[in-house]
Amino acid sequence: MSGAPSSDDRYPDGHLAAPPRRPATSPLPPSATAAPAARPANAGHDADVIVVGAGPAGSAAALVAARAGKSVLLLERGPFPGAKNLYGGVVYGRVLDDLVPDWAEQAPIQRWVTRRQTMILTGDQALAIDYRNQKWGRPPYNGATTLRSEFDAWFAGLAEKDGATLVTSTVATGLLRDPLTGQITGVRTDRPDGDLRAPLVIAADGVNSFLAKEAGLYPKAGARHFTLGAKEVLSLPRREIEARFGVRDRDGVDIEILGGTGGVAGGGFVYTNLDTIAVGVVLSVTDLATSRQRPEELIAGLKAHPAIHPLVEGGELIEYGAHLIPEGGYDAMPALAGDGLLVAGDAAAMCLAAGIWLEGVNFAIASGAAAGRTAVEALDAGDTSARGLAGYRRSLESSFVLADHRKLRRAPALVLGDRTQHRYPDLICGIVEDMFTVTNPRPKRGLMTIARARLRGSGVRLRDLARDGTAALRTFG
Amino acid sequence: MSTRTFLRWPARPSSAETLSFADRMATVRFDVADKAHITVDSTVCEKCTTKACVTACPADLFVPKTDGGILFNYEQCFECGTCYMVCGARGAIRWSYPEGGHGVVFRHG
């Protein structure tokens, strides 16, 4: 082979495609034994903490533990952190204020979200709440669009700078246990001689968390608690994006959509990056299965909607992808600690999917950081049993992570329920249609008359509407 | 018994777009592992009436055979997990992660 590799052959961290795996003789890179800040692990241990998964949760855990002087192995199955990750577009970075005070200057941000729409789509109608706030484009900021291949790699890099040892291209294939006590003592990896031992493992291994399942922490993980996000990234000139979405400079737009998913429970989204836009659908896995519709066809349907088409028209597809989302919320979470094990991020179903609030990366970072702090305390106390790790749940309960999830525990059922998905969009758009359609020479009807007539025609019983309204108030109020 | 069968991509146009499914998948980078990370027990599939994996898989990896079994391809897998979730208690689809460093590489996730 001759000639320099094109930029497309490079991973974001500068590696070439398909980097050679490390020599089979040692499971660890040379730097593992030379990590300067790391206190040497106890005999028989490869590290104080093994963190599985270098996504936002894992890197936060690794960063916190490494800063406290613990030796940390951060395992990543992809060739670089972020390679396996795909998300619905917005990171709320304030969660990093304490850990990385200048995160806003450092992080690889695409655009700052200064315009946010919550949109309801029916056949060919659209109703949007369109909110703008220029303050969100300045410190301390609010939401930002980023690419996970860049953001996750950046954040894992911070953990590395603080002394954690990142080991990429390595799958943790199972847990190691003490044969007598059952305490988890490390992980098996897919490297030759790849067993790694530590008094504590943090499973930040993502939505499918095979480690949390193997540890028996998951209740029967049902498909109904998961949605599939399928996304297209479309290339458009930067100026064209700014003209279509009505923003300039580094300002960006986040559009969250109810409806437009071919009757499959879920929703849609459009986000602006610098010179790409992301458009996609989020689909209830169980509903998708029975609908017999294909994800990419549902994206095509959303893109063809008259409210969305002008935004995405002519964009060249540069990447298609899909990822599961844990949407079950508080009541679908696994046990968060076992003997020698903590679970964080998507692996612990920490994603918040509450209709008007859709957040995940911030919950992953906060839960990971809490896991890192608990790890340090438990190691210092010499007790990494489930009891010794009980402070993890307590700290999450007293932070926004489980406070928000507990408050919004009814939201997933409400948002993905039949009436919200299939009745209310038509009902609401119908009322607005009657409000704004001028029917001269007939005189105008009052809003209550319109609402009552539309409610009668909607098939929604007043009793159910009242019940949902109460539930919504209790949940979101 | 598990079967491992590999298919090439059918160049089937997706609705509402001119892009073929093969072109769509060609936008995604895969560093394909030698070993399949999906196995399908086709004898279970023969008794399955829904075959939800066929439509639900976002990468269109599962194709029904005339005898009621399933052909599948692991090479262009997003590693999302939808297939084993919709297969559910039937348990025909077994799924793990591809060998470290292999599989899908999202650049714009």
Interface residues (C-beta under 8 A of the other chain):
Chain A: Y11 P12 A17 A18 P19 R21 R77 G78 P79 G82 A83 K84 N85 L86 Y87 L147 R148 S149 T168 S169 T170 V171 T173 T189 D190 R191 V207 N208 F210 A223 F226 L228 A230 K231 V233 N273 T276 A278 V285 T286 L288 A289 T290 S291 R292 Q293 R294 P295 E296 E297 A300 G301 K303 A304 L317 I318 E319 Y320 G321 A322 H323 L324
Chain B: S14 S15 A16 E17 L19 F21 D23 R24 M25 T27 V28 R29 D31 T50 A52 T55 A56 P58 A59 D60 F78 E79 C80 G81 T82 M85 V86 G88 S96 Y97 P98 E99 G100 G101 H102 G103 V104 V105 F106 R107 H108 G109
